[in-house]
Amino acid sequence: MYYIAYGSNLSIEQMKVRTPDAVIVGTGMLQGWRLLFRKFATIKKSKNFNTPVLIWDISEQDEKNLDRYEGFPNFYIKKNVKVRIGRNNEEVKAMVYIMTPEAVKARIKEALPSEYYYSLLAQGYQDFGFDENILLEALQEAQRI
């Protein structure tokens, strides 16, 4: 199954521990989705925004491991979305974790990510050549809350 990472699971080192069977398929862009911080990263449907992502091919055991790490189904829910991969722009269906509305609401007052967490995402953005302005905009939005 394909899994879309936009947060700390952009970290190859972290994913080696969490999902030992996972293989990177490529990078892509979630069109019409906005990256947000509510202490941790989440995405929200938003017409004028796009979020760069890393697509992994994961095993059933990897998915179970991610469910535990992501706090599924109480903290993050799973959704299948379409994403275009790489230069040939192939469209595939992939699973993504999205923070529950209750978790988003509970973290409004502590929206800023920790320095460590933000640095994981920043490193992933650098590693995969993503536009770091998208990450910075998400941080600035969290600072305004």
VMD Tcl script that draws the C-alpha trace (Angstrom):
set ca {
  {0.00 0.00 0.00}
  {1.12 3.56 -0.64}
  {1.47 5.89 2.33}
  {1.84 9.69 2.11}
  {4.21 11.40 4.55}
  {4.16 15.18 5.02}
  {5.37 15.48 8.61}
  {8.06 13.83 10.68}
  {7.80 10.66 8.59}
  {9.77 12.53 5.95}
  {12.70 11.37 8.10}
  {14.29 8.29 6.56}
  {15.98 7.42 9.86}
  {12.70 7.61 11.76}
  {10.89 5.52 9.18}
  {13.61 2.82 9.32}
  {12.69 2.33 12.97}
  {8.92 2.66 12.59}
  {8.45 0.86 9.29}
  {11.35 -1.48 8.49}
  {9.70 -2.80 5.31}
  {8.95 0.65 3.84}
  {10.44 1.72 0.52}
  {10.37 5.24 -0.93}
  {8.31 5.36 -4.14}
  {8.89 9.04 -4.89}
  {7.84 12.58 -4.11}
  {4.60 14.24 -5.00}
  {2.30 17.15 -4.35}
  {-1.07 17.02 -2.59}
  {-2.98 19.64 -4.54}
  {-5.70 21.47 -2.66}
  {-4.28 20.55 0.78}
  {-2.64 22.94 3.25}
  {0.07 22.01 5.75}
  {-0.75 23.16 9.29}
  {0.86 22.85 12.69}
  {-1.21 22.00 15.73}
  {1.89 21.14 17.73}
  {2.30 18.33 15.20}
  {1.75 18.50 11.46}
  {-1.59 17.94 9.83}
  {-3.19 18.82 6.53}
  {-6.50 20.43 5.69}
  {-8.41 20.66 2.43}
  {-7.74 24.15 1.12}
  {-8.28 25.02 -2.53}
  {-5.38 27.45 -3.03}
  {-2.67 25.46 -1.23}
  {-0.46 22.49 -2.06}
  {1.62 20.29 0.22}
  {4.74 18.43 -0.90}
  {4.83 14.80 0.21}
  {6.95 11.70 0.22}
  {5.25 8.50 -0.92}
  {6.23 5.24 0.70}
  {5.27 1.67 -0.17}
  {4.51 0.05 3.19}
  {3.59 -3.45 4.38}
  {0.59 -4.38 6.52}
  {2.89 -4.58 9.55}
  {4.30 -1.14 8.73}
  {0.75 0.23 8.67}
  {0.02 -1.31 12.08}
  {3.22 0.26 13.41}
  {2.27 3.66 11.99}
  {-1.24 3.37 13.44}
  {0.33 3.03 16.88}
  {2.84 5.89 16.37}
  {0.22 8.21 14.90}
  {-2.37 7.54 17.58}
  {-4.93 6.13 15.15}
  {-7.94 6.50 15.43}
  {-8.04 8.97 18.34}
  {-5.35 11.47 17.30}
  {-5.11 10.90 13.54}
  {-7.60 9.31 11.17}
  {-6.74 7.69 7.85}
  {-7.96 8.85 4.49}
  {-7.28 7.57 0.98}
  {-6.44 10.37 -1.43}
  {-5.08 10.69 -4.94}
  {-1.57 12.03 -5.39}
  {0.67 12.51 -8.40}
  {4.14 10.98 -8.14}
  {7.38 12.22 -9.62}
  {8.30 13.55 -13.02}
  {5.94 11.34 -14.99}
  {3.06 12.67 -12.83}
  {1.50 9.22 -12.36}
  {-1.65 9.44 -10.23}
  {-1.99 6.87 -7.45}
  {-4.25 6.35 -4.47}
  {-2.48 6.48 -1.14}
  {-3.30 6.54 2.57}
  {-2.60 9.64 4.62}
  {-3.05 10.42 8.30}
  {-5.01 13.59 9.13}
  {-5.41 14.96 12.64}
  {-8.92 14.49 14.03}
  {-11.04 17.65 14.47}
  {-10.98 17.06 18.23}
  {-7.17 16.88 18.28}
  {-6.92 20.03 16.15}
  {-9.26 21.90 18.50}
  {-7.41 20.70 21.60}
  {-4.11 22.03 20.25}
  {-5.18 25.49 19.12}
  {-3.43 27.12 22.09}
  {-0.28 25.06 21.65}
  {-0.08 25.12 17.87}
  {3.66 25.70 17.58}
  {5.80 22.61 17.01}
  {8.83 21.91 19.17}
  {12.20 22.91 17.70}
  {13.13 19.24 17.38}
  {9.91 18.33 15.55}
  {10.20 21.30 13.19}
  {13.84 20.42 12.48}
  {12.78 16.91 11.38}
  {10.41 18.40 8.82}
  {12.92 21.04 7.73}
  {15.52 18.33 7.14}
  {13.00 16.31 5.11}
  {12.14 19.37 3.03}
  {15.84 19.90 2.32}
  {16.52 16.21 1.62}
  {13.74 15.97 -0.96}
  {14.02 19.43 -2.50}
  {10.64 20.67 -1.29}
  {9.78 24.38 -1.23}
  {10.68 25.39 2.33}
  {8.38 28.42 2.09}
  {5.44 26.03 2.52}
  {6.89 24.84 5.82}
  {7.63 28.39 6.92}
  {4.09 29.53 6.06}
  {2.67 26.73 8.22}
  {4.89 27.83 11.11}
  {3.87 31.48 10.69}
  {0.20 30.51 10.63}
  {0.67 28.60 13.90}
  {2.40 31.64 15.47}
  {-0.66 33.80 14.70}
  {-3.02 31.56 16.67}
}
mol new
graphics top color blue
foreach p $ca { graphics top sphere $p radius 0.5 }
foreach p [lrange $ca 0 end-1] q [lrange $ca 1 end] { graphics top cylinder $p $q radius 0.2 }
display resetview
